[in-house]
């Protein structure tokens, strides 16, 4: 899975992946959005994350944080300690 497009506007940082997945990080709110299939709104989910410095130490909104969200967080510059 590879990031094929990045866009930042209005405080959100959007990532599109070559497998169709989409992620948006909202650093000001420490929240994330994810959609596995852009043509199926039932695959949408969102949640929050907890930072300690620049390290994501926790999250909520799902049992297991999707890999695309983790990849977007790393690309944004966060370290993960989950």
Secondary structure, DSSP 4 states (H G I P E B T S, - for coil): --EEEEEEETTEEEEEETTS-EEEEETTTTEEEEES-TT-GGGEEEEEEEEETTEEEEE-SSSS--HHHHHHHHHHT-EE--
